[in-house]
Amino acid sequence: MRATEERKVDGGIPNPEVFTHVRVIIGIILGLSVSRLLTGIARIIQHPQRKNVYLVHLGWVMFTFLTVVHFWWFEFYLHQLVLWKFEAYLFVIFFASLHFLACALLFPDSMEGYSGYEDYFMSRRAWYFGLLIAIFIADLVDTAMKGMDHFRSLGPEYPFRNLFMMALFGLGIYFRRAKVQITLVGLALLCQIAFILIQFDTI
């Protein structure tokens, strides 16, 4: 009972020390995610021919970068949680870790056994898109954790955006054709950019 009381602040105000601790852990994981993407891009710039650049792969790299940065941005609203329990803490760490896994899949430690990024991406697309589906499901849970008032404040476009994205990712798993993949990444980028500009231009 005493430990629970120490995690609260008088008047039901969230404890800023707990939030700071959680934010630091999230920052470490997401920092590693961004680092993975930027390092991969740097390697392509250094050796473009050796890496056999693939437009669809680069498009999903951009989408994943936006998704990670967006996640980092809107997690500011976690300060609205009055009482941090271990289950919530564990979930947020899990949520952030999904982003790192998606980034790691886009840029593996070795390309041995693959002719280039097209060959690699297509062979691992089910894993990558599966992770994106998990990220957008976790996003719904994460938003609900911040309170239903916050959830409703995002409007009907928020759940529609998530469901639309998950449908795109499902198609990405099923279809291998280049034209379909280009269309999917283009739609995903447009949807993500529009949603960020509409909902999260300021904290």
Sequence and secondary structure as in RCSB ss.txt:
>XXXX:A:sequence
MRATEERKVDGGIPNPEVFTHVRVIIGIILGLSVSRLLTGIARIIQHPQRKNVYLVHLGWVMFTFLTVVHFWWFE
FYLHQLVLWKFEAYLFVIFFASLHFLACALLFPDSMEGYSGYEDYFMSRRAWYFGLLIAIFIADLVDTAMKGMDH
FRSLGPEYPFRNLFMMALFGLGIYFRRAKVQITLVGLALLCQIAFILIQFDTI
>XXXX:A:secstr
 HHHHHT BGGGB  HHHHHHHHHHHHHHHHHHHHHHHHHHHHHHHSHHHHT  HHHHHHHHHHHHHHHHHHHHG
GGGGG SS  HHHHHHHHHHHHHHHHHHHHHS S  TT SSHHHHHHHHHHHHHHHHHHHHHHHHHHHHHT HHH
HHHT THHHHHHHHHHHHHHHHHH   HHHHHHHHHHHHHHHHHHHHHH S  
